[in-house]
Amino acid sequence: MTATVEQLEQHYYEITELYDLAAELVDTVDSELVHNPADQLAIIAPLADEVGESADILAEEFIHIAEN
C-alpha cells in the first residue's frame, strides 16, 4: 500500500509534534505551581532532551523511508 503525500505529511507532522511536547515540558519550569524551578528543570531536562533526540531520529528515519 502506497501512502499519499497528504498521509505522509500528516505522519511527519505527528512526529514533529514531539518537539512541542518537549518544549511544554521545559515550560513547566515557569509554572506558578512549581516551588523550586531549578529542581523542576533538573527533573524534566533529561526527559525533554530524550524526547527531542527521539523526534530527531524518527524524523530522519521517516524522511529516509518516504524518499525510498
N, C-alpha and C positions, 0 to 999 in steps of 0.2 A: 504494500500500500504506500503510495507516494503522498506526502503532505503538500498542501497548498502553501503558497507564500504567506497567506494570512495565518495559517496554522503555525507555520514556522515562526513568524513574528510574534504570535501570542505566546508560544513556548519560550522564546527568548525574553520577552517581557516578564514572564513569570520568574525566570532565573534572575533577571536584573532587580526584581523586587527584593531579593535578598540583601542588596546594598541598602535599601531603605530600612529594612529590619535592623541591620547593624547600626545604622545612624540613629534609629529610635532607641536602641539600647544605650548608646552613648548619651542621648538626650535625657535619659533618666537621671543622670548626674545632677542636672539643673532643676529637678523636681523639688517642689516645696515639701514633699513628703520625705525627702532624703535628709537625714540629720548630719551625715558625715559624707560629703561629696567625694573626698579622697578615698575613703573605704569603698564607696559605691563604684568608683572608677576602677579600683583595683579588682573588684569582683567581675565587672562586666567587660573590661577592656580585652582580656584574653578571649572571651566568647565572641565579642564583636569582631576581633581580628580573625578568628576561625571562620565566622560566617562570611566575612569579606573574602578571605582566601578561597573558601569553598565556592563562592559565587564566581570568582575569577576562573577557577578550574572548570566549573560547569559551563560557563560562557565559552571558554576556549574550546572545550570538547564539543559543545553544541555547534559552534561555528564550523569546526572541522567536519563533523558529521553532515551538517547541512550543505557544505560545499561539495561533498563527495556523494 
